Amino acid sequence: INAEYMGKKESRFVGTRRSMATMKRKSLAPSSPKTDLLKRRKTVSFDAETLKAESFVLETEHPTVTPPEDMEWLISAIAANGGSSLFNLDPAFLATYKDVDPPFGFNGLGQLVYMRTYSRIKADGTNERWVDTVKRVVEGIYEVQKAYCQNILKTTFDEAKAQTSAQDMFDRMFRMKFLPPGRGLWAMGTDIVRRKGLGAALNNCAFVSTEDLAAKPTTPFTFLMDACMLGVGVGFDTAGAGRVMVQAPAQPAQKHVVGDTREGWVESLRLLLAGYLSGGPELEFDYSAIRPAGIVLKTFGGVSSGPEPLIKLHEAIRKVLDANKGETITVTTIVDIMNLIGKCVVAGNVRRTAEIAFGSATNTEFLDLKNYEANPHRAEYGWTSNNSVFAPVGMDYKEASERVQKNGEPGFAWLPNMQAFSRMQGKPDYRDERVKGGNPCLEQSLESMELCCLVETFPNHNTDLDDFRRTLDMALLYAKTITLITVHWPETREVMYRNRRIGCSVSGIAQYLTQRGIHQLQHWLEEGYKHLAREDERLSRWLKIPLSVKLTSVKPSGTISLLAGATPGIHYPESRFYLRRVRMAKDFPMLDGLRKAGYVVEPAVGSEESTVVVEVPVDVGAGIRGVAEVSMWEQLSLAAFLQRHWADNQVSATVSFDPAEEGKHIAHALEYFQYMLKGVSFLPRHEWGAFPQMPYEAISEERYGKEVARITSLPQLAADTDDALPPRTKSHIFRATSQQDATTHKMEDAFCDGDRCDLVAMKLAAEKAKQAAAAEAQAQEASS
């Protein structure tokens, strides 16, 4: 754009959301296509009509503050206030919601999941109700803003204006027009942030590259473990294969006492890896300082696992590295270590974590990682990551698609598209050229060691476009505030402060399409995106921080969509009518009340002594098609539609297909959609009833009617009765979990009661069931 014509020193437009000043700082090679594109931007003039038609929005550079390196600006302000909240919603306003029923979805399923997963114990010993949770989160957000304004910006904080805004945010959260991610519902406004300053715990996802393994041989692995222990899902690549020699640790061995903290566990991993990868000594670990199993974890909830998961991790990693000694580190070794870390973290009582491994599309070693005939040692932990290939645009998809037809993997990530495009509308902007990969569900393009906060909106819960715009305002304000909160990794701070990346998502798309149509959806998405861009500019100027490099994505959703009674992301349900099964600890206090209300409660197969499964009948809504009625081509087209009109990050899309009828078309479909998507995964559609108590079971309308007729009342939020949700800080709730190697927590996560993809979780569950069946068959054969 001709800056002189515009009468501005610097200018930019929504199409790329990148200032000329930023472009000048990039120092691109003169001969690169990107440089040529930027030169054209500087010299081409547009008349007023063209600018209007192309929805260009001009903007001048704004001043920014030096970002803080720690959380003292918040922690000290709260301490100076006696620990009390720095911001409080008006009690008279809150009183108007006292007797309002929250709009939980799906015949009590949303309410049940909320009570089990997000309701915290309050200071008076009772459990939160929905109004309490929303209050805690909103006050936490505005508390951060107030401390930031006063201690970082050194300016006044308009209490009256903030109160009006906070009440709007409260109402839109309470009515589930938008919701923070699950970790936001759980952690915001608690000591996790207010006292410990663990900003990473509020972020959904991360990515770390191993390409610099020669210079930093332990960093990718310790970053992944640290992030996973904070509940952050992490993607990683295998670019470091062949870049560092695996050697025997130096002698003599040294003793090391493992600290009884997250940091202590991570440090033990660093020391162990350093012995093999950078000439460090052999280690003899002393685990005596680690608290025994069953001790209450006050900050994050749950109970300690004891040292056993860490002992097993150390032993397993030694075995993996010993097998690789004398050679450069292999693809298999990198993924094995990452997967073993994931297994340890889940067993260690951190509920939510997920991994995705990225490898070369032509590397047979990587492609065979889920082939447990070729890699039998990986069967016990290979399930901890989804595996995807970095697909070059224009590659031959035949061999990869044949693998997909068998087990749904690999997924596909088009890194050139992730680096070159924002929304895929035909014109590359290269504003994310530093991107190296993505998060486990692949809705976020990320640089190495970058984290990102997601927030979820439900367009179908908004009455009109103006209502949706106001909801987007509040969703963006929540996510933008999270970017103010410091993380403890210096490399991550640098990337996050520069990018301020967020992912404002849309969910319930199948319901919206059914009720309002695709043409209106397209209009809302386009108008909503432009509105977000303008609002991001306003907020960034106020907070004196850079504009977000990207703003929008489509996450697969999990429990958050269940709370709101929405279909997850762009995905269609298994059926309009289905049974949703939720796993709970056997001594969960609400179970008697659920049985009396008519819900089916039965022992969990394989964990009968410690876990039960509760069945909830669900009707997604009139006219909603089940995924079997939506062709593979239509699902791909819907993903491309959202990638074009909404997501400047990515669309998380797991495409369900009929192996017999559609499997042979996958390679052809990828040839077309490689130009429209940044990533996609596939799920062969099988009879999921092949093993018991699957999380979803399609049922007929007739059976649904019978199941609903049996239910006499919905779960009650009796926070001051014996039927209340058990406090997260009382050990008896979690004792069963530690006794069964965290089975309940692992299955909650695998069945997408966390922020993971429903469809991928079903694939993982099916894979594990297949392994178990094969093992049983081998055992029977051996005994005979």
N, C-alpha and C positions, 0 to 999 in steps of 0.2 A: 504494500500500500504506500502510495507516495506521501511521505510524512509532511512535506511542505504543503501539498494540496490540502491536507487535513488541518493544517494550522496547529499541529501538535508536535512537540519535540519527540515523543514516542507514541506509538499507537499499536493497537492489536485488535483482533477480531475473534468472535466466539468460535469460528470454524477451527482455529488452532489454539486459542487461549494461551498464547505465548507472546510476550513483549519483544519488541525489536532489541531492546537492551539485552535481554536474555540471549537472543540469537547472536548478538555481537560477541558475547562472552564465550560462546561455544568453541571458537577457533577450529572450525571445520576445514578439512582439506580442500584446497581450491578446486580440485578436479572431481570432488564427490557430487553425486546427484543431489544430496541434501543441500550442499552449498549453492548449487545452481537454483534449487527451489527457493532458498532464502533470498538470493539475489533478485529473483523474479518478484518476490513479495515486496521488496524495497522499491522497485522501479515501476510496477504496474499501478496505474491510477484507476479508480472506479468512480463513476458518477453517482449522484445521490440515489437515483432509482435502482442502480445495481446494488448499492449498499443496502438499501431497504429490502430488495428482493432476496439477497443472500443472508439477511439477518445479522449483518455485521454490527458489533457493538464496540465503540472506540473506548480506549482507556489510557490514561497517562500513568507513568510509574508513580508509586507511592512509597513513602519512607517506611523502613522496617526497623525493628529493635533487635538488639543482640539477644538471641534466645538464651535462656538459663541452662546451666549444665547439671542442675540437680533440682530437687523439689522443695528446697528450704523455703522458697517464697510462699508456698502453700502450707507446709507443715508448721513453720514458725508462726504464721498468721493464725492458724487454728489453735496452736498452743497458747498464744497470747490472749486468745479469747476464751481460755479455760477449757478448751476442747469442744465448746459448743459450736454449732453451725454458724458460719458467717452470713448465711442467708436463710430466711424462713418464709415460706408461703403464709399468706394471711389466714389465720385460724377460721375466720368467718367464711372465707372462700372454701376451705377444706370441709367445713361443716355441711355444705350443700351436697357433698358427695357421700356423706356418711351412710345413707340408706339407698344409694344407687347401685343396682346390680351391674357388675362389670360384664361386658359383652363377650364372655368366653365362648369359644366355638365348640361345635361338634358334640352335643349331648353330654356336656360335662367333661369331655376329654381335655379341653383347654384348661379348665379349672383344676382338674386333677393333676395335670402336668405342672401347672403353676405351683400348686401346694407342695408337690414333691420336690420341685427343682429350684424354685426361686424365692420362696417365702423364707425370710431369715428370722432368727430369734431376736426379739426386741429387748431393750434394757429392762423392761418389767417382767421378762420371762415368758411372755406370750409370743405367738407367731404373727408375722405381718399378714395383713389382708392386702388385697390389690391396691387399695387407696394408700396404704402405708408404703408399699414398694415404689409406687409412682412418685410419691412425695419424697422419699429418700433419694431417688435418682435425680429428680428435677432440682431439688435443693442442692445436691452435690454438684450438678452442672453449673448452677449460678454461683455457688460458693467458689468454684474454680475461677469463673469470670471475674468475680469481685476481687479476689486475691491477686489475680493477674493484673487487673487495671490499677490497683493501688500499689503493688510491689514491683511490677515489671514496667508498666507504662507510666507509673508515677502520675496518675490522673485520678479524677473523681469517678465514682461509680454511681450512676443514676438509679437510686433504689426504687423510685416510683415507676420509672420506665421498665426496670428489670422485673418488678412485681407483675406488671401487665403482661409482659412477655412470658414470664414463668407460668402464669396461670393459663395462658394459651397452650404452652407446651404440655402442662399437666393434663389439660382436657383432651388434647389430641392423643396423648399416650394412654390415658385412662380409657378412652373410647376406641383405642387400637387403630387409629388412622395411620400412626407410625409407631414403631417400637425400636428401642436400642437392641443391639445384639444381646444374646443371653448372658455373656460375661458382663455387660453393662448393667443388666437388671440385677445381677448377683453382687457385683463389686462396687459400683459407683455409690459414693456417699458412705462407704465403710472405711475401717481402719486400713484396708488394703491400699487405699489411695491416701486417706487423710493422715495416717500416722506413718505408714511404711513407704508411701510415695512410689508404689510399684505401678507405674503407668503402663508397662507392657501388658499387665493383666487385663487392661481394658481394650486391647487390640485383638482382632480376630485371627490374623494370619501373618505369615512371614515367608521369606525365601532366602536361602543362602547358597552361594555358588562355591564349588570346590576348586575353581580354576586356579586360585592362588595357593594351592596346597603346598607347593614347594617353599614358599615364603612363610606361610602360616599353617603348618601341618595339622594343628589341633583345633584351630578356631572354628571351622564349619561344624565340627562335631559337638564342641562345647556350647556353641550358640544354639544349635538345635536342641540339645538337652535342656539348657536353661529356659529357652522359650517354651518348650513342651511342658516343663514343670510348672510354668505359669499359665498353662492351658491354651497356649497359642499353637495353632496348626502351622506346620512348616513344610515348605517345598525345598527340594535340593536337587542339584544336578550331579553328574558323574564326570564333569570336565577335568577333574584332578587326577583321573586314572593315568598312570604312567609317569606322573610328575614328581613322585617322591619315593625313595627306596625304603622298604620295610626291613628293619634290621633287628638283631637281638638286643635287648636292653643291656646297658652297661652293668658290670659287676664291680664291687659287691652290692647286694641288695640293700635298700634303705627302707626303714620303717616310716609309715605315715599314718597318723591318726585322722580318720575321716570325721570331719565336722558334722554335727547334727543339724545341718541347715541345707537349704537348696544350694547355696553357694559351696558348701562343703562337698556335696555329692558331685557337683559339676567340676570342682577342682580335682577330685579323685580321678575323674575321667581324663582330665587334661594331663595329669601326671602319668597315668597309665599309657596314654597314647604317645606322650613325649618320649617314653622309653623306646618305643618301636619306630617312631617317625623322625625324631630329632636328636638321638644320641643320649637320651636321659637314662637314669638308672632304673634297674629292676626295683619294683615296689613290693613291700610286704605291708598290706593294709591292716590297720587295727580298727575294727568296727565297734569297739566297746563304748564309744561316746554316743552312738546312735541310739535314740530312745527305743524301747521295745515296741512290739506291735500292740495296737489297741489304745494308744494314748491320744487324747483329743488334740486335734489341730485347730486352734482357736481362730486363726485369721482366715484360712481358706475353707475350713470345715472338713469333716471326715475325721479319720483317725490315722495314726502313723502305721506304716506297714512293717516297721522294724527294718533291720539291715538286709534281710534276705533278698529282695529284688536287686539291690546294688551288688551284693556278693555274686549273684548269678550273672549280672551284667559283666562284671570284671572277668569272671571265669570264661564267659562266652566270647568276649572280645579278645582275650588272650588266645583262645583256641583259633579264632578267625585269623589273627595276625601271625600266629606261629605258622599257620599253613601258607602264609604269603611271604615268609621271611626269605631274604636273599634276592627278591625281585621287586620291581616297582609295584606300587599299590594298584590293585585291579578294580574294575567296575564292580565286581561282585563284593569285594572287601568293603568298598565305600558304602554300598547299599546295605550290606549285612550289618555294619556298625550302626548306621542310622536306624535300621529297623529294630535292632536289639535295644537301642536307646528308647525307642517308642514303646517297646514291650515293657521295659523296666518302668517307665514313667506311668503307664496305665496300671501296672501291678502295684506301683507305689502310691496309689490312691489319689492321683490327680485325674479327675473325671474325663475332661475333654482334651483330647489331643488328636492330631491327624497328620499324616505325612503323604507327600507325593514325590516320587522319584522321576527325574527326567534323564533320558539317555538318547543316544544317537539312533536314528531310524534304521541305520544299516549295521548296527552293532549286535551281532547274534548273541553275544554273552549277555547283554542287557535284556534283549527280547526274551531270552530263555529263563529269566530270573523267577518267573511264576510257573515254570515247567518243573514240577516237583519230581518228575521221573529223572530229569537231568540234574536237578539240585535238591535231592531229598532232604538235606540238612536245613533248607530254608522253609520247610513246611510249617514249622512251629512258630515262625515269626514273619514270614513273607507277607502275610495278610495285613501287616501294620501300615503298608503304603499302597496307594494306587500308583501304577506305573504308566508313564506317558512318554512318547518320543517327541523330540524337537523335529518337526516335519518340515523339510525344505519345500517351499512352494514349487510345484511342478514335479514332485517325486512320483515314483511308481508305487501305488498303494496296494498292489495285488497281494504281495506276501503279508503285509501287515493286516490287511482286511481278512485274510484267511485265519490269522490268529484271533482277531476280534470275534469271528464267528464261533470260535471254540469256547472262549471264556470271557469275552468282553474287553480284553486288553490286547495291545496298549491303547491308551487314549492318545490324542493328537494335539500338539501345541505348535502353532505357527509363529515362531519367534520373530521372523521378519515382519509379520503383520502387527505383532505386539509392539515392536519398536517403531514402526512407521506410521501407524494409524491411531487416531483417537476413535471417534465413531467411524465406522467403515462406510463412508459415503463417497468413495472414489478418489479422494484427494489425500495423499499422505502428508503429515505435518512434522513427523520425526521429533515431536516434543518429548517422547519417552525412549529415545535412542539408547539410554543406558540400561534399559530393562534387560534382565538376564533370565527371568523365569516367571513363575507364578505360584499361587498358594494352592493348598491341597484340593480345593474344589474348582480351581481355575477360573474364578471370577475376577481376580486381580492380577494385573501385570505388575511385577515388582523388581526392583534392583536388589543386588545382593545385600543381605542383612537389613532389608527394609521391612517395616511392619505397616499394617493398615487397619483402620477402623471402618467397619461396615455399619450401616443403619438401614432399617427396612421400612418401606412404606407400602400401604395397601390401597391402591387406587380405587378399588371397588367399594371401599368403606367411606369414600368421599362423595359428597352430594353432587358437586359440579367442579369445573376446572378451577374456578377461583378458590374453592375449598381445598383442592389438591395443591394449588400453589402455596397456600398458607401452611399446609402440612409439610410441604417441601422446605419451607422456611425453617420450621422447627427441627426437622430431621437434619438439615444442614448445620444448624446452630449446635445441635448435640455433637455431631461428628467433628465439626471445626473446633469445638471446645476441647475435645479429646486430643487434638493435635497440639494443644498448649501444654499438655502434661508430659513431663520429661521421662525418657526411658534411661536405663542404666548402662547401656552399651554405647560408648562414644561413637563408633562407626555408624551405628543405627541412628543416633541423634542427628548426625550430619546429614544423612540421607533424608530422614523424615522432616527435619526443619526446612530442608530445601524444597521438598516435594509437597508436603502437607497433603498427601494423597488420602482421599476418602472414597468410600464406595456406597453411594446412596442407591439402594436397590428397590425394585418393585416386586411384589408377590401377589398371589391370587390372580395371575394372568388368565388362567383357564376360566375362572369364574367371570372375570371382566369380559372376556371375549364372548362368552355365552350370553351374558345379560345386556351388553352394550355394543358389541361389535368391534371389528378390527379397525374400521375407519376412524371411529372416535378414539380408540386406543392410540392410533398413530398421531392424531392431533394432540392428545394429552401428553404423549411422550415428547414430541417436538417442542411444544410450548413449555412443558415442565423443564426440559433441559435448558432452554434459553433462560428461563426464570432462575434456575439454579446458578447459571453462569453469572447473571447480574447480581444475585444475592451473595455469591462467593466474593465478588469484587467489593461489595459494600462491607461485608464482615471482615475481609482481609485488610481493608483500609482502617477500620475501627481498631482491630487488634494489632495492626502494624506488623503483619506477617505476610509471606508470599502467598499468591493465589495458589490454590490446589492445582497440581499438575494434571490431575484427572478427578472427576467428581462422581461418576455413575458406574454402576455395575448391575448384574442380576445374580444374586446369590441363590444357592439351591434351597436354603432355609431348612429348618428342622423344628425344634420345639417352639420357636417364635411364631411360625405360621400356625402351629397347632393351637397356641393360645388364642390367636385371632380368628380361628375358624377359616383359614385361607388355604388354598392349594399352594404348594411350595414353589416359589419362583415361577419359571415358565412351564413347569412340569404338570402333566395331567395325572389325576389319581389312578390307582389301579382299577378302580371301578367307582361308579357313583355311590354304590352302597358297599361298605366293607366293615370288617372288624379290625379295630386298631388295638394291638396288645402292648401293654405297658408293663415293664418289669419293675418289681419293688422288693425291698428287703422283707423277709417273712414277718418281722416284728414291727412293721410299719403300723403305727397306732390307728390309722384311718381304715384299716382293712375290715374290721368288724362292721363299721358304718357302711362301707361299700357293699358288703354282703347283704346287710339288712335292706339296702336300697335296691337290691336286685341285680347288681353287677356280678358277672361271672368272675370268681377269683379261684385260681387253681395253682397247684405247685408247678414250678418251672421245671421242665424236663431237663434232667442232668444236674439240677441244683436244687433238688426237692427239699433239702434240709435247711436251706437258707433264703430261697427266693421264691416269690409267687409272680404270677402273671394275671393282670386284670384286663378283661375284655371290654371294649367300649364300641357299641355300634355307631357308625358314622354315615350320614347322608351329606354328600358334598354339595348338593343342590340340583334343582330341576334342570334338565337339559345338558348337564355336564357329561361329556364323553369319558369313558375309561381309556387308558392309554392304549389298550389293544385296538381301539377304534380309530386311533390317530396314526396314520402311516408314518414310516420312518422319514419320508420326504417332507411331510407336513411339519414334523417336529424340527427337522433341520431348517426348514424355511422360517419357522417361528423364531428359532434362535438367531438366524440371520436378520430377521425383522427387528429384533431387539438390539442387535449389535449395530444396526444401521441407525435406528431412530432414538436409542436411549444410551446404551453403554459405551462410554469412552474408555473405560477399563475393559472388562470382558463380560461375556454371558456364560454362566455355568450351565452347561447343557449335557445331560446324559440321555442319549437317544435310545429308547427301547425299540427292539426290532424282532421280527419273527425270523428265526434262523433259516427255516425252510423256504420261506417265500421272499424274504427281503435281504438275507445275508449275502447273496450273490451280487447285490447291487451296491454294497457299501463302497467298494473301490470307485465305482462310477460316481457315486454321490460325493465322495471326498474330492474328486477331480473338479467338480463344480463349486462346492462350498469352501474350498481352500482360499477362494478369493473373497469370501464373505464373512468368515469367522476367524477368531484368534485361537480357539480351542474347542474340542468336543471329545466326549467319550461315549461309549456304546454299552448297551446292556442286552444280551440275548434274553428273549422272553421265554421263560420256561414255566413249568407248573411248580410254583413256589410251595404248594402244599406237600411236596415230596418229603418235607421234614416238618415236625410239629411246631406249633406256636410261632409261626412266622409273624413279623410285626404287622403285616397287612394280609388280610384274607378277603377276597371279593365274595360278596354274598348277593342273593337275590333280593328284590324289593319285598317279597313275601317274608323271607327270613328276617329281614331288617325290621319289618313291622312286629314280628313276634319278639325279637330281642328288645325293642324299645318298650313294648307293652309290659315287659317284665320289670322295667326300671320304674320305681315309684317316686324317686327323688334324685336330684343331682347332688354331687359332693358338696358338702357344706364347709364354709370357711369359719368353722367354730374355733377361733384362735384361742379361746380361753377354756376349752373343754378337753376332755381326755381324747377326743377324736381329732384333735388338731394335728397339723403337720408336725412331725417330730423336729425338734430344734436341730440345726446342723451342728451345734456344738455339744450335743449329748452323745456320749460314746455308744450307748446301747443300740442306736439306730444303725451304726456302721460296723458293729462288731461282726455281724454276719458277713459283711463285705470282705473284711480282712481275712476271715476264715476261709473264704472260697476263692482266694487269690483275685479279689476285686471283680468277680464275675458280673455282679450286678452293674457295676460302673462300666465295665467293658462292653456289656451288651447294650446298656443305655446308649453308649456312644456309637456302637456298631449299628444299632437300629435307629440312629439319627435323632435321638432325643437331645443331642447336642446340636451344634451348628454345622452339621454335615449333610451331605446329599442323601436323601431317602433311597434313591435308586442304586447308587453305588454301594450303600450300606447293605442292601438286599443282595447285591452281587457278592460282597465279601462274606455275608452270612451263608450264602449258598456254597461258596468255595470252601468255607470251613466245614460245613456239613458234609460235603463231598469227600474231604480229606478224612473226616472222622469215620465215614462209612467205609472208605477204602482201608483204613487202618483196622477196623473191626473185621472186615472180610479177610485181611491178611492174618489176623490173629486166629480166626476160626480155621483157616486153611492150615496154619502152623500146628494148631492143637490136634487137628484130625490126621 
